[in-house]
Amino acid sequence: MHNQRRAPVLPGQESVWDYPRPPRIEACASRVRVVIGGVTIADSSNAFRVLETSHPPTYYLPPLDVRTELLGLGTGSSFCEWKGRATYLDAVIGETRHRNVAWSYPDPHPSFRVIRGSVAFFLSRVDAGYVDEEEARPQPGGFYGGWVTSDLAGPFKGEPGTEGW
């Protein structure tokens, strides 16, 4: 692939370099939670995770497990060659609008239709996100939506020096 150095994989870890390209989507048995403005806006044990080479997983939570009444259309959109066009979502907690904290695919590519309407959150734009009881860290780089947890080995796309990956 590229001239990256894989980090050592410790017992109980998986390497993001073993994830496929194009990405794979799989059901996630872990509990995934998101807190914004001190409010738990999402809490799911029915999430899906998308796994793509060099990226930590991105979690998609079904709308039934998201406080969708606190979400509204954000500004802009983006396009993924694998999933299609994403729309951005704002969260309104009390009097505060948290801009573009999440995204969703209203009409994803057929191979990703299982996440239609599900919500993924940018950890860098929320108070916290948890996988089981571990607080995840946002994927480096600002643009990406992966969640870094202790069971992952990198390096991760978005870190300094990864622009050409």
Chimera marker file (.cmm) of the C-alpha trace (Angstrom):
<marker_set name="trace">
<marker id="1" x="0.000" y="0.000" z="0.000" r="1" g="1" b="0" radius="0.5"/>
<marker id="2" x="2.011" y="2.995" z="1.262" r="1" g="1" b="0" radius="0.5"/>
<marker id="3" x="5.295" y="3.303" z="3.064" r="1" g="1" b="0" radius="0.5"/>
<marker id="4" x="3.680" y="3.496" z="6.494" r="1" g="1" b="0" radius="0.5"/>
<marker id="5" x="4.954" y="1.690" z="9.539" r="1" g="1" b="0" radius="0.5"/>
<marker id="6" x="2.377" y="-0.414" z="11.303" r="1" g="1" b="0" radius="0.5"/>
<marker id="7" x="2.218" y="0.029" z="15.032" r="1" g="1" b="0" radius="0.5"/>
<marker id="8" x="2.736" y="-3.170" z="16.999" r="1" g="1" b="0" radius="0.5"/>
<marker id="9" x="-0.532" y="-5.022" z="17.625" r="1" g="1" b="0" radius="0.5"/>
<marker id="10" x="-0.869" y="-5.834" z="21.303" r="1" g="1" b="0" radius="0.5"/>
<marker id="11" x="-3.014" y="-8.658" z="22.708" r="1" g="1" b="0" radius="0.5"/>
<marker id="12" x="-6.690" y="-7.702" z="22.428" r="1" g="1" b="0" radius="0.5"/>
<marker id="13" x="-6.052" y="-5.146" z="19.673" r="1" g="1" b="0" radius="0.5"/>
<marker id="14" x="-6.848" y="-5.100" z="15.971" r="1" g="1" b="0" radius="0.5"/>
<marker id="15" x="-4.841" y="-3.204" z="13.379" r="1" g="1" b="0" radius="0.5"/>
<marker id="16" x="-6.639" y="-0.676" z="11.193" r="1" g="1" b="0" radius="0.5"/>
<marker id="17" x="-4.235" y="-1.859" z="8.478" r="1" g="1" b="0" radius="0.5"/>
<marker id="18" x="-6.127" y="-5.145" z="8.361" r="1" g="1" b="0" radius="0.5"/>
<marker id="19" x="-9.376" y="-3.339" z="7.522" r="1" g="1" b="0" radius="0.5"/>
<marker id="20" x="-10.416" y="-3.594" z="3.859" r="1" g="1" b="0" radius="0.5"/>
<marker id="21" x="-10.667" y="-1.126" z="1.016" r="1" g="1" b="0" radius="0.5"/>
<marker id="22" x="-13.394" y="-0.679" z="-0.100" r="1" g="1" b="0" radius="0.5"/>
<marker id="23" x="-14.713" y="-0.483" z="3.447" r="1" g="1" b="0" radius="0.5"/>
<marker id="24" x="-16.744" y="-3.173" z="5.179" r="1" g="1" b="0" radius="0.5"/>
<marker id="25" x="-19.788" y="-2.560" z="7.348" r="1" g="1" b="0" radius="0.5"/>
<marker id="26" x="-20.596" y="-4.818" z="10.264" r="1" g="1" b="0" radius="0.5"/>
<marker id="27" x="-22.960" y="-4.991" z="13.210" r="1" g="1" b="0" radius="0.5"/>
<marker id="28" x="-21.395" y="-3.817" z="16.457" r="1" g="1" b="0" radius="0.5"/>
<marker id="29" x="-22.082" y="-5.644" z="19.719" r="1" g="1" b="0" radius="0.5"/>
<marker id="30" x="-20.683" y="-2.807" z="21.850" r="1" g="1" b="0" radius="0.5"/>
<marker id="31" x="-22.743" y="-0.107" z="23.547" r="1" g="1" b="0" radius="0.5"/>
<marker id="32" x="-22.098" y="3.227" z="21.789" r="1" g="1" b="0" radius="0.5"/>
<marker id="33" x="-23.070" y="6.519" z="23.458" r="1" g="1" b="0" radius="0.5"/>
<marker id="34" x="-22.733" y="10.200" z="22.549" r="1" g="1" b="0" radius="0.5"/>
<marker id="35" x="-23.007" y="13.196" z="24.892" r="1" g="1" b="0" radius="0.5"/>
<marker id="36" x="-23.541" y="16.763" z="23.642" r="1" g="1" b="0" radius="0.5"/>
<marker id="37" x="-24.133" y="19.763" z="25.887" r="1" g="1" b="0" radius="0.5"/>
<marker id="38" x="-24.314" y="17.444" z="28.883" r="1" g="1" b="0" radius="0.5"/>
<marker id="39" x="-27.176" y="15.438" z="27.302" r="1" g="1" b="0" radius="0.5"/>
<marker id="40" x="-26.906" y="11.826" z="26.170" r="1" g="1" b="0" radius="0.5"/>
<marker id="41" x="-28.148" y="12.284" z="22.615" r="1" g="1" b="0" radius="0.5"/>
<marker id="42" x="-27.491" y="8.721" z="21.445" r="1" g="1" b="0" radius="0.5"/>
<marker id="43" x="-27.224" y="5.377" z="23.215" r="1" g="1" b="0" radius="0.5"/>
<marker id="44" x="-27.204" y="2.167" z="21.195" r="1" g="1" b="0" radius="0.5"/>
<marker id="45" x="-26.309" y="-1.493" z="21.380" r="1" g="1" b="0" radius="0.5"/>
<marker id="46" x="-27.467" y="-1.849" z="17.763" r="1" g="1" b="0" radius="0.5"/>
<marker id="47" x="-24.899" y="0.296" z="15.975" r="1" g="1" b="0" radius="0.5"/>
<marker id="48" x="-22.958" y="-0.561" z="12.862" r="1" g="1" b="0" radius="0.5"/>
<marker id="49" x="-19.305" y="0.170" z="12.347" r="1" g="1" b="0" radius="0.5"/>
<marker id="50" x="-17.616" y="0.943" z="9.057" r="1" g="1" b="0" radius="0.5"/>
<marker id="51" x="-14.066" y="-0.359" z="8.753" r="1" g="1" b="0" radius="0.5"/>
<marker id="52" x="-11.700" y="1.076" z="6.141" r="1" g="1" b="0" radius="0.5"/>
<marker id="53" x="-7.962" y="0.613" z="5.726" r="1" g="1" b="0" radius="0.5"/>
<marker id="54" x="-5.970" y="3.020" z="7.930" r="1" g="1" b="0" radius="0.5"/>
<marker id="55" x="-9.092" y="4.501" z="9.607" r="1" g="1" b="0" radius="0.5"/>
<marker id="56" x="-10.433" y="3.771" z="13.069" r="1" g="1" b="0" radius="0.5"/>
<marker id="57" x="-14.068" y="2.585" z="12.960" r="1" g="1" b="0" radius="0.5"/>
<marker id="58" x="-16.892" y="5.012" z="12.318" r="1" g="1" b="0" radius="0.5"/>
<marker id="59" x="-20.061" y="4.173" z="14.255" r="1" g="1" b="0" radius="0.5"/>
<marker id="60" x="-23.545" y="4.574" z="12.765" r="1" g="1" b="0" radius="0.5"/>
<marker id="61" x="-26.370" y="4.591" z="15.292" r="1" g="1" b="0" radius="0.5"/>
<marker id="62" x="-29.927" y="3.723" z="14.236" r="1" g="1" b="0" radius="0.5"/>
<marker id="63" x="-32.426" y="6.596" z="14.495" r="1" g="1" b="0" radius="0.5"/>
<marker id="64" x="-34.460" y="4.742" z="17.146" r="1" g="1" b="0" radius="0.5"/>
<marker id="65" x="-31.431" y="5.015" z="19.466" r="1" g="1" b="0" radius="0.5"/>
<marker id="66" x="-30.787" y="8.721" z="18.769" r="1" g="1" b="0" radius="0.5"/>
<marker id="67" x="-32.677" y="11.693" z="20.195" r="1" g="1" b="0" radius="0.5"/>
<marker id="68" x="-33.535" y="12.833" z="16.670" r="1" g="1" b="0" radius="0.5"/>
<marker id="69" x="-35.850" y="15.539" z="18.040" r="1" g="1" b="0" radius="0.5"/>
<marker id="70" x="-32.637" y="17.331" z="19.078" r="1" g="1" b="0" radius="0.5"/>
<marker id="71" x="-31.149" y="17.144" z="15.567" r="1" g="1" b="0" radius="0.5"/>
<marker id="72" x="-31.750" y="19.376" z="12.574" r="1" g="1" b="0" radius="0.5"/>
<marker id="73" x="-30.271" y="19.897" z="9.163" r="1" g="1" b="0" radius="0.5"/>
<marker id="74" x="-26.781" y="21.373" z="9.300" r="1" g="1" b="0" radius="0.5"/>
<marker id="75" x="-24.881" y="23.183" z="6.570" r="1" g="1" b="0" radius="0.5"/>
<marker id="76" x="-23.148" y="21.522" z="3.670" r="1" g="1" b="0" radius="0.5"/>
<marker id="77" x="-22.690" y="17.934" z="2.656" r="1" g="1" b="0" radius="0.5"/>
<marker id="78" x="-19.948" y="15.603" z="1.518" r="1" g="1" b="0" radius="0.5"/>
<marker id="79" x="-19.598" y="12.683" z="-0.862" r="1" g="1" b="0" radius="0.5"/>
<marker id="80" x="-18.075" y="9.290" z="-0.136" r="1" g="1" b="0" radius="0.5"/>
<marker id="81" x="-17.203" y="7.161" z="-3.126" r="1" g="1" b="0" radius="0.5"/>
<marker id="82" x="-18.409" y="4.078" z="-1.212" r="1" g="1" b="0" radius="0.5"/>
<marker id="83" x="-21.470" y="5.311" z="0.681" r="1" g="1" b="0" radius="0.5"/>
<marker id="84" x="-22.797" y="8.254" z="-1.346" r="1" g="1" b="0" radius="0.5"/>
<marker id="85" x="-23.897" y="11.774" z="-0.349" r="1" g="1" b="0" radius="0.5"/>
<marker id="86" x="-23.961" y="12.614" z="3.365" r="1" g="1" b="0" radius="0.5"/>
<marker id="87" x="-25.979" y="15.398" z="4.925" r="1" g="1" b="0" radius="0.5"/>
<marker id="88" x="-24.695" y="17.173" z="8.044" r="1" g="1" b="0" radius="0.5"/>
<marker id="89" x="-26.716" y="17.570" z="11.193" r="1" g="1" b="0" radius="0.5"/>
<marker id="90" x="-26.749" y="20.167" z="13.963" r="1" g="1" b="0" radius="0.5"/>
<marker id="91" x="-27.775" y="19.384" z="17.540" r="1" g="1" b="0" radius="0.5"/>
<marker id="92" x="-29.862" y="21.872" z="19.502" r="1" g="1" b="0" radius="0.5"/>
<marker id="93" x="-29.475" y="21.409" z="23.248" r="1" g="1" b="0" radius="0.5"/>
<marker id="94" x="-31.377" y="24.033" z="25.207" r="1" g="1" b="0" radius="0.5"/>
<marker id="95" x="-30.543" y="27.372" z="23.613" r="1" g="1" b="0" radius="0.5"/>
<marker id="96" x="-27.260" y="26.187" z="22.064" r="1" g="1" b="0" radius="0.5"/>
<marker id="97" x="-26.872" y="25.035" z="18.481" r="1" g="1" b="0" radius="0.5"/>
<marker id="98" x="-23.934" y="22.657" z="18.032" r="1" g="1" b="0" radius="0.5"/>
<marker id="99" x="-23.102" y="22.919" z="14.349" r="1" g="1" b="0" radius="0.5"/>
<marker id="100" x="-22.401" y="19.957" z="12.063" r="1" g="1" b="0" radius="0.5"/>
<marker id="101" x="-21.850" y="17.486" z="14.896" r="1" g="1" b="0" radius="0.5"/>
<marker id="102" x="-23.122" y="14.511" z="12.929" r="1" g="1" b="0" radius="0.5"/>
<marker id="103" x="-23.953" y="13.211" z="9.493" r="1" g="1" b="0" radius="0.5"/>
<marker id="104" x="-26.332" y="10.756" z="7.882" r="1" g="1" b="0" radius="0.5"/>
<marker id="105" x="-26.843" y="9.075" z="4.522" r="1" g="1" b="0" radius="0.5"/>
<marker id="106" x="-30.490" y="9.500" z="3.483" r="1" g="1" b="0" radius="0.5"/>
<marker id="107" x="-29.943" y="7.469" z="0.299" r="1" g="1" b="0" radius="0.5"/>
<marker id="108" x="-26.686" y="5.486" z="0.575" r="1" g="1" b="0" radius="0.5"/>
<marker id="109" x="-25.194" y="3.243" z="-2.071" r="1" g="1" b="0" radius="0.5"/>
<marker id="110" x="-27.050" y="-0.112" z="-2.064" r="1" g="1" b="0" radius="0.5"/>
<marker id="111" x="-24.147" y="-1.950" z="-0.415" r="1" g="1" b="0" radius="0.5"/>
<marker id="112" x="-24.490" y="0.422" z="2.589" r="1" g="1" b="0" radius="0.5"/>
<marker id="113" x="-28.311" y="0.634" z="2.713" r="1" g="1" b="0" radius="0.5"/>
<marker id="114" x="-28.308" y="-0.839" z="6.240" r="1" g="1" b="0" radius="0.5"/>
<marker id="115" x="-27.122" y="2.583" z="7.549" r="1" g="1" b="0" radius="0.5"/>
<marker id="116" x="-29.802" y="4.567" z="5.718" r="1" g="1" b="0" radius="0.5"/>
<marker id="117" x="-30.958" y="7.261" z="8.137" r="1" g="1" b="0" radius="0.5"/>
<marker id="118" x="-28.485" y="6.186" z="10.835" r="1" g="1" b="0" radius="0.5"/>
<marker id="119" x="-26.451" y="8.903" z="12.507" r="1" g="1" b="0" radius="0.5"/>
<marker id="120" x="-22.658" y="9.116" z="12.862" r="1" g="1" b="0" radius="0.5"/>
<marker id="121" x="-21.033" y="11.697" z="15.139" r="1" g="1" b="0" radius="0.5"/>
<marker id="122" x="-17.798" y="13.679" z="14.862" r="1" g="1" b="0" radius="0.5"/>
<marker id="123" x="-16.153" y="13.112" z="18.252" r="1" g="1" b="0" radius="0.5"/>
<marker id="124" x="-14.193" y="16.340" z="17.866" r="1" g="1" b="0" radius="0.5"/>
<marker id="125" x="-17.491" y="18.271" z="17.890" r="1" g="1" b="0" radius="0.5"/>
<marker id="126" x="-19.279" y="16.613" z="20.834" r="1" g="1" b="0" radius="0.5"/>
<marker id="127" x="-18.576" y="16.431" z="24.566" r="1" g="1" b="0" radius="0.5"/>
<marker id="128" x="-17.816" y="12.708" z="24.553" r="1" g="1" b="0" radius="0.5"/>
<marker id="129" x="-18.372" y="9.418" z="22.795" r="1" g="1" b="0" radius="0.5"/>
<marker id="130" x="-18.101" y="6.022" z="24.450" r="1" g="1" b="0" radius="0.5"/>
<marker id="131" x="-17.624" y="2.492" z="23.194" r="1" g="1" b="0" radius="0.5"/>
<marker id="132" x="-18.795" y="0.327" z="26.049" r="1" g="1" b="0" radius="0.5"/>
<marker id="133" x="-17.365" y="2.279" z="29.002" r="1" g="1" b="0" radius="0.5"/>
<marker id="134" x="-14.252" y="3.604" z="27.254" r="1" g="1" b="0" radius="0.5"/>
<marker id="135" x="-14.221" y="7.234" z="26.187" r="1" g="1" b="0" radius="0.5"/>
<marker id="136" x="-13.066" y="7.262" z="22.565" r="1" g="1" b="0" radius="0.5"/>
<marker id="137" x="-10.779" y="9.870" z="21.009" r="1" g="1" b="0" radius="0.5"/>
<marker id="138" x="-11.537" y="11.531" z="17.665" r="1" g="1" b="0" radius="0.5"/>
<marker id="139" x="-9.665" y="10.394" z="14.598" r="1" g="1" b="0" radius="0.5"/>
<marker id="140" x="-6.906" y="12.925" z="13.911" r="1" g="1" b="0" radius="0.5"/>
<marker id="141" x="-7.197" y="15.383" z="11.068" r="1" g="1" b="0" radius="0.5"/>
<marker id="142" x="-10.470" y="17.195" z="11.743" r="1" g="1" b="0" radius="0.5"/>
<marker id="143" x="-12.365" y="15.864" z="8.700" r="1" g="1" b="0" radius="0.5"/>
<marker id="144" x="-12.617" y="12.176" z="9.502" r="1" g="1" b="0" radius="0.5"/>
<marker id="145" x="-15.228" y="10.543" z="11.729" r="1" g="1" b="0" radius="0.5"/>
<marker id="146" x="-13.394" y="7.550" z="13.176" r="1" g="1" b="0" radius="0.5"/>
<marker id="147" x="-13.353" y="6.728" z="16.878" r="1" g="1" b="0" radius="0.5"/>
<marker id="148" x="-9.998" y="5.740" z="18.375" r="1" g="1" b="0" radius="0.5"/>
<marker id="149" x="-10.128" y="3.269" z="21.272" r="1" g="1" b="0" radius="0.5"/>
<marker id="150" x="-7.469" y="1.295" z="23.129" r="1" g="1" b="0" radius="0.5"/>
<marker id="151" x="-8.254" y="-1.895" z="21.194" r="1" g="1" b="0" radius="0.5"/>
<marker id="152" x="-6.887" y="-0.376" z="17.951" r="1" g="1" b="0" radius="0.5"/>
<marker id="153" x="-3.382" y="-0.237" z="16.529" r="1" g="1" b="0" radius="0.5"/>
<marker id="154" x="-2.482" y="2.426" z="13.933" r="1" g="1" b="0" radius="0.5"/>
<marker id="155" x="-1.072" y="4.601" z="12.636" r="1" g="1" b="0" radius="0.5"/>
<marker id="156" x="-4.327" y="6.313" z="11.677" r="1" g="1" b="0" radius="0.5"/>
<marker id="157" x="-5.202" y="8.330" z="8.586" r="1" g="1" b="0" radius="0.5"/>
<marker id="158" x="-5.271" y="11.996" z="9.628" r="1" g="1" b="0" radius="0.5"/>
<marker id="159" x="-2.107" y="11.945" z="11.723" r="1" g="1" b="0" radius="0.5"/>
<marker id="160" x="0.751" y="14.239" z="10.610" r="1" g="1" b="0" radius="0.5"/>
<marker id="161" x="2.428" y="12.879" z="7.487" r="1" g="1" b="0" radius="0.5"/>
<marker id="162" x="-0.602" y="10.895" z="6.286" r="1" g="1" b="0" radius="0.5"/>
<marker id="163" x="-1.881" y="13.364" z="3.697" r="1" g="1" b="0" radius="0.5"/>
<marker id="164" x="-0.764" y="11.140" z="0.795" r="1" g="1" b="0" radius="0.5"/>
<marker id="165" x="-2.421" y="7.974" z="2.035" r="1" g="1" b="0" radius="0.5"/>
<link id1="1" id2="2" r="1" g="1" b="0" radius="0.2"/>
<link id1="2" id2="3" r="1" g="1" b="0" radius="0.2"/>
<link id1="3" id2="4" r="1" g="1" b="0" radius="0.2"/>
<link id1="4" id2="5" r="1" g="1" b="0" radius="0.2"/>
<link id1="5" id2="6" r="1" g="1" b="0" radius="0.2"/>
<link id1="6" id2="7" r="1" g="1" b="0" radius="0.2"/>
<link id1="7" id2="8" r="1" g="1" b="0" radius="0.2"/>
<link id1="8" id2="9" r="1" g="1" b="0" radius="0.2"/>
<link id1="9" id2="10" r="1" g="1" b="0" radius="0.2"/>
<link id1="10" id2="11" r="1" g="1" b="0" radius="0.2"/>
<link id1="11" id2="12" r="1" g="1" b="0" radius="0.2"/>
<link id1="12" id2="13" r="1" g="1" b="0" radius="0.2"/>
<link id1="13" id2="14" r="1" g="1" b="0" radius="0.2"/>
<link id1="14" id2="15" r="1" g="1" b="0" radius="0.2"/>
<link id1="15" id2="16" r="1" g="1" b="0" radius="0.2"/>
<link id1="16" id2="17" r="1" g="1" b="0" radius="0.2"/>
<link id1="17" id2="18" r="1" g="1" b="0" radius="0.2"/>
<link id1="18" id2="19" r="1" g="1" b="0" radius="0.2"/>
<link id1="19" id2="20" r="1" g="1" b="0" radius="0.2"/>
<link id1="20" id2="21" r="1" g="1" b="0" radius="0.2"/>
<link id1="21" id2="22" r="1" g="1" b="0" radius="0.2"/>
<link id1="22" id2="23" r="1" g="1" b="0" radius="0.2"/>
<link id1="23" id2="24" r="1" g="1" b="0" radius="0.2"/>
<link id1="24" id2="25" r="1" g="1" b="0" radius="0.2"/>
<link id1="25" id2="26" r="1" g="1" b="0" radius="0.2"/>
<link id1="26" id2="27" r="1" g="1" b="0" radius="0.2"/>
<link id1="27" id2="28" r="1" g="1" b="0" radius="0.2"/>
<link id1="28" id2="29" r="1" g="1" b="0" radius="0.2"/>
<link id1="29" id2="30" r="1" g="1" b="0" radius="0.2"/>
<link id1="30" id2="31" r="1" g="1" b="0" radius="0.2"/>
<link id1="31" id2="32" r="1" g="1" b="0" radius="0.2"/>
<link id1="32" id2="33" r="1" g="1" b="0" radius="0.2"/>
<link id1="33" id2="34" r="1" g="1" b="0" radius="0.2"/>
<link id1="34" id2="35" r="1" g="1" b="0" radius="0.2"/>
<link id1="35" id2="36" r="1" g="1" b="0" radius="0.2"/>
<link id1="36" id2="37" r="1" g="1" b="0" radius="0.2"/>
<link id1="37" id2="38" r="1" g="1" b="0" radius="0.2"/>
<link id1="38" id2="39" r="1" g="1" b="0" radius="0.2"/>
<link id1="39" id2="40" r="1" g="1" b="0" radius="0.2"/>
<link id1="40" id2="41" r="1" g="1" b="0" radius="0.2"/>
<link id1="41" id2="42" r="1" g="1" b="0" radius="0.2"/>
<link id1="42" id2="43" r="1" g="1" b="0" radius="0.2"/>
<link id1="43" id2="44" r="1" g="1" b="0" radius="0.2"/>
<link id1="44" id2="45" r="1" g="1" b="0" radius="0.2"/>
<link id1="45" id2="46" r="1" g="1" b="0" radius="0.2"/>
<link id1="46" id2="47" r="1" g="1" b="0" radius="0.2"/>
<link id1="47" id2="48" r="1" g="1" b="0" radius="0.2"/>
<link id1="48" id2="49" r="1" g="1" b="0" radius="0.2"/>
<link id1="49" id2="50" r="1" g="1" b="0" radius="0.2"/>
<link id1="50" id2="51" r="1" g="1" b="0" radius="0.2"/>
<link id1="51" id2="52" r="1" g="1" b="0" radius="0.2"/>
<link id1="52" id2="53" r="1" g="1" b="0" radius="0.2"/>
<link id1="53" id2="54" r="1" g="1" b="0" radius="0.2"/>
<link id1="54" id2="55" r="1" g="1" b="0" radius="0.2"/>
<link id1="55" id2="56" r="1" g="1" b="0" radius="0.2"/>
<link id1="56" id2="57" r="1" g="1" b="0" radius="0.2"/>
<link id1="57" id2="58" r="1" g="1" b="0" radius="0.2"/>
<link id1="58" id2="59" r="1" g="1" b="0" radius="0.2"/>
<link id1="59" id2="60" r="1" g="1" b="0" radius="0.2"/>
<link id1="60" id2="61" r="1" g="1" b="0" radius="0.2"/>
<link id1="61" id2="62" r="1" g="1" b="0" radius="0.2"/>
<link id1="62" id2="63" r="1" g="1" b="0" radius="0.2"/>
<link id1="63" id2="64" r="1" g="1" b="0" radius="0.2"/>
<link id1="64" id2="65" r="1" g="1" b="0" radius="0.2"/>
<link id1="65" id2="66" r="1" g="1" b="0" radius="0.2"/>
<link id1="66" id2="67" r="1" g="1" b="0" radius="0.2"/>
<link id1="67" id2="68" r="1" g="1" b="0" radius="0.2"/>
<link id1="68" id2="69" r="1" g="1" b="0" radius="0.2"/>
<link id1="69" id2="70" r="1" g="1" b="0" radius="0.2"/>
<link id1="70" id2="71" r="1" g="1" b="0" radius="0.2"/>
<link id1="71" id2="72" r="1" g="1" b="0" radius="0.2"/>
<link id1="72" id2="73" r="1" g="1" b="0" radius="0.2"/>
<link id1="73" id2="74" r="1" g="1" b="0" radius="0.2"/>
<link id1="74" id2="75" r="1" g="1" b="0" radius="0.2"/>
<link id1="75" id2="76" r="1" g="1" b="0" radius="0.2"/>
<link id1="76" id2="77" r="1" g="1" b="0" radius="0.2"/>
<link id1="77" id2="78" r="1" g="1" b="0" radius="0.2"/>
<link id1="78" id2="79" r="1" g="1" b="0" radius="0.2"/>
<link id1="79" id2="80" r="1" g="1" b="0" radius="0.2"/>
<link id1="80" id2="81" r="1" g="1" b="0" radius="0.2"/>
<link id1="81" id2="82" r="1" g="1" b="0" radius="0.2"/>
<link id1="82" id2="83" r="1" g="1" b="0" radius="0.2"/>
<link id1="83" id2="84" r="1" g="1" b="0" radius="0.2"/>
<link id1="84" id2="85" r="1" g="1" b="0" radius="0.2"/>
<link id1="85" id2="86" r="1" g="1" b="0" radius="0.2"/>
<link id1="86" id2="87" r="1" g="1" b="0" radius="0.2"/>
<link id1="87" id2="88" r="1" g="1" b="0" radius="0.2"/>
<link id1="88" id2="89" r="1" g="1" b="0" radius="0.2"/>
<link id1="89" id2="90" r="1" g="1" b="0" radius="0.2"/>
<link id1="90" id2="91" r="1" g="1" b="0" radius="0.2"/>
<link id1="91" id2="92" r="1" g="1" b="0" radius="0.2"/>
<link id1="92" id2="93" r="1" g="1" b="0" radius="0.2"/>
<link id1="93" id2="94" r="1" g="1" b="0" radius="0.2"/>
<link id1="94" id2="95" r="1" g="1" b="0" radius="0.2"/>
<link id1="95" id2="96" r="1" g="1" b="0" radius="0.2"/>
<link id1="96" id2="97" r="1" g="1" b="0" radius="0.2"/>
<link id1="97" id2="98" r="1" g="1" b="0" radius="0.2"/>
<link id1="98" id2="99" r="1" g="1" b="0" radius="0.2"/>
<link id1="99" id2="100" r="1" g="1" b="0" radius="0.2"/>
<link id1="100" id2="101" r="1" g="1" b="0" radius="0.2"/>
<link id1="101" id2="102" r="1" g="1" b="0" radius="0.2"/>
<link id1="102" id2="103" r="1" g="1" b="0" radius="0.2"/>
<link id1="103" id2="104" r="1" g="1" b="0" radius="0.2"/>
<link id1="104" id2="105" r="1" g="1" b="0" radius="0.2"/>
<link id1="105" id2="106" r="1" g="1" b="0" radius="0.2"/>
<link id1="106" id2="107" r="1" g="1" b="0" radius="0.2"/>
<link id1="107" id2="108" r="1" g="1" b="0" radius="0.2"/>
<link id1="108" id2="109" r="1" g="1" b="0" radius="0.2"/>
<link id1="109" id2="110" r="1" g="1" b="0" radius="0.2"/>
<link id1="110" id2="111" r="1" g="1" b="0" radius="0.2"/>
<link id1="111" id2="112" r="1" g="1" b="0" radius="0.2"/>
<link id1="112" id2="113" r="1" g="1" b="0" radius="0.2"/>
<link id1="113" id2="114" r="1" g="1" b="0" radius="0.2"/>
<link id1="114" id2="115" r="1" g="1" b="0" radius="0.2"/>
<link id1="115" id2="116" r="1" g="1" b="0" radius="0.2"/>
<link id1="116" id2="117" r="1" g="1" b="0" radius="0.2"/>
<link id1="117" id2="118" r="1" g="1" b="0" radius="0.2"/>
<link id1="118" id2="119" r="1" g="1" b="0" radius="0.2"/>
<link id1="119" id2="120" r="1" g="1" b="0" radius="0.2"/>
<link id1="120" id2="121" r="1" g="1" b="0" radius="0.2"/>
<link id1="121" id2="122" r="1" g="1" b="0" radius="0.2"/>
<link id1="122" id2="123" r="1" g="1" b="0" radius="0.2"/>
<link id1="123" id2="124" r="1" g="1" b="0" radius="0.2"/>
<link id1="124" id2="125" r="1" g="1" b="0" radius="0.2"/>
<link id1="125" id2="126" r="1" g="1" b="0" radius="0.2"/>
<link id1="126" id2="127" r="1" g="1" b="0" radius="0.2"/>
<link id1="127" id2="128" r="1" g="1" b="0" radius="0.2"/>
<link id1="128" id2="129" r="1" g="1" b="0" radius="0.2"/>
<link id1="129" id2="130" r="1" g="1" b="0" radius="0.2"/>
<link id1="130" id2="131" r="1" g="1" b="0" radius="0.2"/>
<link id1="131" id2="132" r="1" g="1" b="0" radius="0.2"/>
<link id1="132" id2="133" r="1" g="1" b="0" radius="0.2"/>
<link id1="133" id2="134" r="1" g="1" b="0" radius="0.2"/>
<link id1="134" id2="135" r="1" g="1" b="0" radius="0.2"/>
<link id1="135" id2="136" r="1" g="1" b="0" radius="0.2"/>
<link id1="136" id2="137" r="1" g="1" b="0" radius="0.2"/>
<link id1="137" id2="138" r="1" g="1" b="0" radius="0.2"/>
<link id1="138" id2="139" r="1" g="1" b="0" radius="0.2"/>
<link id1="139" id2="140" r="1" g="1" b="0" radius="0.2"/>
<link id1="140" id2="141" r="1" g="1" b="0" radius="0.2"/>
<link id1="141" id2="142" r="1" g="1" b="0" radius="0.2"/>
<link id1="142" id2="143" r="1" g="1" b="0" radius="0.2"/>
<link id1="143" id2="144" r="1" g="1" b="0" radius="0.2"/>
<link id1="144" id2="145" r="1" g="1" b="0" radius="0.2"/>
<link id1="145" id2="146" r="1" g="1" b="0" radius="0.2"/>
<link id1="146" id2="147" r="1" g="1" b="0" radius="0.2"/>
<link id1="147" id2="148" r="1" g="1" b="0" radius="0.2"/>
<link id1="148" id2="149" r="1" g="1" b="0" radius="0.2"/>
<link id1="149" id2="150" r="1" g="1" b="0" radius="0.2"/>
<link id1="150" id2="151" r="1" g="1" b="0" radius="0.2"/>
<link id1="151" id2="152" r="1" g="1" b="0" radius="0.2"/>
<link id1="152" id2="153" r="1" g="1" b="0" radius="0.2"/>
<link id1="153" id2="154" r="1" g="1" b="0" radius="0.2"/>
<link id1="154" id2="155" r="1" g="1" b="0" radius="0.2"/>
<link id1="155" id2="156" r="1" g="1" b="0" radius="0.2"/>
<link id1="156" id2="157" r="1" g="1" b="0" radius="0.2"/>
<link id1="157" id2="158" r="1" g="1" b="0" radius="0.2"/>
<link id1="158" id2="159" r="1" g="1" b="0" radius="0.2"/>
<link id1="159" id2="160" r="1" g="1" b="0" radius="0.2"/>
<link id1="160" id2="161" r="1" g="1" b="0" radius="0.2"/>
<link id1="161" id2="162" r="1" g="1" b="0" radius="0.2"/>
<link id1="162" id2="163" r="1" g="1" b="0" radius="0.2"/>
<link id1="163" id2="164" r="1" g="1" b="0" radius="0.2"/>
<link id1="164" id2="165" r="1" g="1" b="0" radius="0.2"/>
</marker_set>
